[in-house]
Amino acid sequence: MHPTETHIVPIISTPQRLQEYGVGIFEVAPTKSALKKAIKKNYVRVNGTIATTATMIAGGEHISFYIPKDAKTKKRLHLPLKVLFEDDYIAAIHKPAGIEVSGNRFKTIANALPQNLKPSSLSDATRPQPVHRLDYATTGIVLVGKTSGSIRVLNKMFEDKTIVKTYYAVTIGEMENHGTITSEIDGKPSESDYQIMESVASERFGTLNLVELHPKTGRRHQLRKHLFGLGHPILGDKEYSKEELILKGKGLYLHAHSLEFEHPFTNKIIQITDELPEKFRKIFHDKLI
C-alpha cells in the first residue's frame, strides 16, 4: 500500500504531539479532529511506525498517510452559501440556522465549502476548513482556512484570543444596561461582556432586548448559558430557558455579527460583518445593523 501523502518535518524549536503539529499539513485530514480520527484508525505512520495520539514530533521525522482504497470518497454537497470575504488564504461565509458547521453528518458547512469557494492558488492549498464553530441554531459568520498554513495560524489566533468577536442576541426581561458575566462552564473560567442596544415592550415576554455581546472566552454554549444564568435567556432557546418563556417555531435569536483581526499573511486589518437576520429587524424596527 502506497502512502496517500507524505511530509518531512523541518527543524522545530519545541517538540510537539503529532496531533498538534500535523493540523493543516495534510489535505486528507486538515483539521485537528480529522487528524486525531486518522491517527486512531492507524492511517498515520512516523518513520514507518504506526503513530498514536501520544507520538511526539521533534524534527526530521518522515510522516506518511495511508488511506485504504475502500475508504469512501466524499460526495459533493450542493448547498449555496453567501460568501462574505475571500482571498487565497482565508474566507468567511454566512452560516444559516439549522445546519452543523462540521461533524459526521453529510449536510454540513464544511462539506459545502469546496463548492462555494474559489480554489487557492498557493502551494499549500488544501480543502477549505472552518476554524471555529457556531451552534446548530445560531446564524452568522464562520471563518475558513483555505491553506494548511492559514488553518494552523487561524486556530492559534482563536486560542490566543486575537480575533474580536461580536454577537447579537434578543433576550427576555428587563436587565442592566451593560455588564460582564463571569462563571465556570464545564469547570473552566468564562467571561462575556454585554450591552443593551435597544429594548421594546412585549405582550408575552414583558421586555425584549437587542443585546450586543463580546465573548472573551470560547466555551461551548457560552453566551446562551451566561444569559440564562443571568436570568435573561435568549429568545427561542429551547435548552437554556424556562418552560413558560420558550418561543417555538422561530428559531434561536443569536447571531454572530462581526469578526475583526489582523490578516495573518497580508497584515491588513480585516473587519467582516454579517447583517442581522430579518426576524431581528421585525422586533427592532429602528436598529438596522
C-alpha positions as CSV (number, residue, x, y, z in Angstrom):
1,M,0.0,0.0,0.0
2,H,1.5,3.3,-1.1
3,P,1.2,6.5,1.1
4,T,-1.5,9.0,0.1
5,E,0.5,11.9,1.4
6,T,3.9,12.4,3.0
7,H,5.6,15.1,4.9
8,I,9.2,15.6,6.2
9,V,9.3,17.6,9.5
10,P,11.7,20.6,9.4
11,I,13.7,21.6,12.4
12,I,11.4,22.8,15.1
13,S,12.2,24.6,18.4
14,T,10.0,22.7,20.7
15,P,8.8,19.0,20.4
16,Q,5.0,18.7,19.9
17,R,2.4,16.0,19.8
18,L,1.7,14.8,16.3
19,Q,-2.0,15.6,16.7
20,E,-1.0,19.3,17.3
21,Y,1.9,19.6,14.9
22,G,0.0,17.9,11.9
23,V,-3.0,20.3,11.9
24,G,-3.4,21.7,8.4
25,I,-0.5,19.9,6.9
26,F,-2.4,17.0,5.2
27,E,-5.2,17.6,2.7
28,V,-6.9,14.3,3.7
29,A,-7.1,15.4,7.4
30,P,-6.7,19.2,7.6
31,T,-8.3,19.8,11.0
32,K,-7.3,18.7,14.5
33,S,-10.4,16.4,14.8
34,A,-9.9,14.8,11.4
35,L,-6.2,14.2,12.2
36,K,-7.0,12.6,15.5
37,K,-9.5,10.3,13.9
38,A,-7.0,9.3,11.2
39,I,-4.4,8.5,13.9
40,K,-6.8,6.4,15.8
41,K,-7.6,4.5,12.6
42,N,-3.9,3.7,12.2
43,Y,-3.7,5.7,9.0
44,V,-0.6,7.7,10.1
45,R,3.0,6.4,10.3
46,V,6.0,8.2,11.6
47,N,9.3,6.9,10.3
48,G,7.4,3.8,9.2
49,T,5.9,3.1,12.6
50,I,2.1,3.4,13.2
51,A,1.6,6.6,15.2
52,T,-0.6,7.2,18.2
53,T,-2.1,10.3,19.8
54,A,0.9,10.3,22.2
55,T,3.5,10.3,19.4
56,M,5.9,13.3,19.7
57,I,7.5,15.2,16.8
58,A,10.9,16.7,17.4
59,G,12.1,17.5,13.9
60,G,13.4,15.4,10.9
61,E,10.6,12.7,11.1
62,H,9.0,11.3,7.9
63,I,5.2,11.3,8.3
64,S,3.1,9.3,5.9
65,F,-0.7,9.0,5.5
66,Y,-2.0,5.6,4.3
67,I,-5.7,5.8,3.3
68,P,-7.3,2.4,2.4
69,K,-8.6,2.1,-1.2
70,D,-12.0,1.2,0.1
71,A,-12.3,4.4,2.1
72,K,-15.4,6.2,0.9
73,T,-14.9,9.2,-1.5
74,K,-16.7,12.2,-0.3
75,K,-19.8,13.2,-2.2
76,R,-20.3,16.8,-3.2
77,L,-22.8,18.8,-1.2
78,H,-24.6,21.3,-3.3
79,L,-25.6,23.9,-0.7
80,P,-25.3,27.6,-1.8
81,L,-23.6,29.7,0.8
82,K,-23.2,33.5,1.0
83,V,-19.5,34.4,0.8
84,L,-18.7,37.5,2.9
85,F,-14.9,37.6,2.3
86,E,-12.4,35.6,0.3
87,D,-8.8,35.7,-0.7
88,D,-6.2,33.0,-1.4
89,Y,-5.6,32.4,2.3
90,I,-9.0,32.7,4.1
91,A,-12.7,33.1,3.6
92,A,-15.8,33.9,5.6
93,I,-19.3,32.7,4.9
94,H,-22.7,33.3,6.3
95,K,-24.0,30.2,8.3
96,P,-27.7,29.8,8.1
97,A,-29.7,28.3,11.0
98,G,-30.3,24.6,11.2
99,I,-27.0,23.3,9.9
100,E,-23.9,22.0,11.6
101,V,-20.6,23.6,10.9
102,S,-18.9,20.2,10.8
103,G,-19.3,16.7,12.1
104,N,-20.4,13.2,11.0
105,R,-23.5,14.4,9.0
106,F,-23.3,14.9,5.2
107,K,-25.1,18.2,5.3
108,T,-22.5,20.5,7.0
109,I,-20.9,23.8,6.2
110,A,-17.5,22.0,5.9
111,N,-18.8,19.7,3.1
112,A,-20.4,22.7,1.3
113,L,-17.3,24.9,1.3
114,P,-15.4,23.4,-1.8
115,Q,-18.5,24.1,-4.0
116,N,-18.8,27.7,-2.8
117,L,-15.2,29.0,-2.6
118,K,-12.5,29.5,-5.2
119,P,-9.5,27.1,-5.0
120,S,-6.4,28.8,-3.5
121,S,-3.5,29.2,-5.9
122,L,-0.9,28.9,-3.2
123,S,1.5,25.9,-2.8
124,D,0.0,24.7,0.5
125,A,-3.6,25.0,-0.8
126,T,-5.9,22.4,0.8
127,R,-9.6,21.6,1.2
128,P,-11.2,24.6,2.9
129,Q,-12.0,24.1,6.5
130,P,-13.9,26.0,9.2
131,V,-11.6,27.1,12.0
132,H,-14.3,27.6,14.7
133,R,-17.9,26.5,15.3
134,L,-21.3,28.0,15.7
135,D,-24.2,26.2,17.3
136,Y,-26.7,24.4,15.0
137,A,-29.3,27.0,15.6
138,T,-27.0,30.1,15.5
139,T,-26.6,32.2,12.4
140,G,-23.7,34.4,11.3
141,I,-20.0,34.4,10.3
142,V,-17.9,31.3,10.1
143,L,-14.2,31.9,9.3
144,V,-12.5,29.4,7.0
145,G,-8.9,28.5,6.2
146,K,-8.0,27.7,2.5
147,T,-4.3,26.6,3.0
148,S,-2.6,24.4,5.5
149,G,-0.7,27.4,6.9
150,S,-3.8,29.6,7.3
151,I,-5.7,26.8,9.1
152,R,-2.9,26.4,11.7
153,V,-2.5,30.2,12.2
154,L,-6.2,30.9,12.5
155,N,-6.6,28.1,15.0
156,K,-3.7,29.7,17.0
157,M,-5.4,33.2,16.7
158,F,-8.6,31.9,18.2
159,E,-6.7,30.2,21.0
160,D,-4.7,33.4,21.7
161,K,-8.0,35.5,21.5
162,T,-6.6,37.9,18.9
163,I,-9.8,37.7,16.9
164,V,-12.5,40.1,18.2
165,K,-16.0,38.5,18.0
166,T,-19.3,40.4,18.2
167,Y,-22.6,38.7,18.6
168,Y,-26.2,40.0,18.8
169,A,-29.0,38.3,20.7
170,V,-32.5,39.0,21.7
171,T,-33.0,38.5,25.4
172,I,-36.1,38.3,27.6
173,G,-36.9,40.6,30.6
174,E,-35.6,43.9,32.0
175,M,-31.9,43.8,32.6
176,E,-29.0,46.1,33.5
177,N,-27.9,48.2,30.6
178,H,-24.4,46.7,30.4
179,G,-22.1,44.4,32.3
180,T,-19.7,41.5,32.4
181,I,-20.7,37.9,33.1
182,T,-18.2,35.5,34.6
183,S,-18.8,32.0,35.6
184,E,-17.3,28.5,35.2
185,I,-18.5,26.4,32.3
186,D,-17.6,22.7,32.4
187,G,-15.1,23.6,35.2
188,K,-13.3,26.3,33.2
189,P,-13.5,30.1,33.7
190,S,-15.6,32.0,31.1
191,E,-16.3,35.7,30.5
192,S,-18.7,37.7,28.3
193,D,-19.3,41.4,28.1
194,Y,-22.8,42.7,27.1
195,Q,-24.6,45.9,26.3
196,I,-28.2,46.6,25.6
197,M,-28.7,48.4,22.3
198,E,-32.5,48.7,22.3
199,S,-35.4,47.4,24.3
200,V,-39.1,47.1,23.4
201,A,-42.2,46.2,25.2
202,S,-43.7,42.7,24.6
203,E,-47.1,41.5,25.5
204,R,-46.0,37.9,26.2
205,F,-42.4,38.5,27.5
206,G,-42.7,41.9,29.1
207,T,-39.5,43.2,27.6
208,L,-37.3,42.1,24.7
209,N,-33.7,43.5,24.4
210,L,-31.3,43.7,21.5
211,V,-28.0,42.9,23.2
212,E,-24.5,43.2,21.8
213,L,-22.2,40.5,23.1
214,H,-18.4,40.1,23.2
215,P,-17.3,36.7,24.4
216,K,-13.8,36.8,25.9
217,T,-13.5,33.0,26.1
218,G,-14.9,30.3,23.9
219,R,-16.7,27.8,25.9
220,R,-19.4,25.6,24.5
221,H,-22.8,27.4,24.5
222,Q,-21.1,30.2,26.5
223,L,-23.4,33.1,25.5
224,R,-26.6,31.0,25.9
225,K,-25.5,29.7,29.3
226,H,-24.3,33.2,30.5
227,L,-27.6,34.9,29.6
228,F,-29.7,32.1,31.1
229,G,-27.6,32.2,34.3
230,L,-28.3,36.0,34.4
231,G,-32.0,35.3,34.3
232,H,-32.5,36.7,30.8
233,P,-32.5,33.7,28.4
234,I,-32.1,34.2,24.6
235,L,-35.4,34.3,22.7
236,G,-36.1,31.0,21.0
237,D,-33.6,29.0,23.2
238,K,-35.2,25.6,23.9
239,E,-32.3,24.3,26.0
240,Y,-31.4,27.2,28.3
241,S,-34.7,28.8,29.2
242,K,-37.8,28.4,31.4
243,E,-40.7,26.4,30.0
244,E,-43.1,29.3,30.0
245,L,-40.6,31.5,28.1
246,I,-39.9,29.1,25.2
247,L,-40.8,30.5,21.8
248,K,-41.5,27.8,19.3
249,G,-41.1,27.8,15.6
250,K,-39.0,31.0,15.2
251,G,-35.5,29.6,15.9
252,L,-32.8,30.9,18.1
253,Y,-32.2,34.7,18.2
254,L,-28.4,34.6,18.4
255,H,-26.3,35.9,15.5
256,A,-22.5,36.0,15.0
257,H,-22.4,39.6,13.6
258,S,-18.7,40.5,13.1
259,L,-15.1,39.4,13.3
260,E,-12.1,41.8,13.4
261,F,-8.5,40.7,13.3
262,E,-5.1,41.4,11.6
263,H,-4.8,39.2,8.5
264,P,-2.0,36.8,9.4
265,F,-0.4,36.9,5.9
266,T,-1.2,40.4,4.5
267,N,-1.2,42.2,7.9
268,K,-4.2,44.2,6.9
269,I,-6.9,44.8,9.5
270,I,-9.9,42.7,8.4
271,Q,-13.4,43.5,9.6
272,I,-16.2,41.2,8.4
273,T,-19.8,41.8,9.2
274,D,-23.0,39.9,8.5
275,E,-26.2,41.9,8.8
276,L,-28.9,40.9,11.3
277,P,-31.5,38.4,10.1
278,E,-34.9,39.7,9.2
279,K,-36.5,38.2,12.3
280,F,-34.4,40.5,14.4
281,R,-35.5,43.5,12.3
282,K,-39.1,42.7,12.7
283,I,-38.7,43.2,16.5
284,F,-36.4,46.2,16.5
285,H,-37.6,48.3,13.5
286,D,-35.1,51.2,14.1
287,K,-32.0,49.1,14.6
288,L,-30.6,48.3,11.1
289,I,-27.2,46.8,12.0
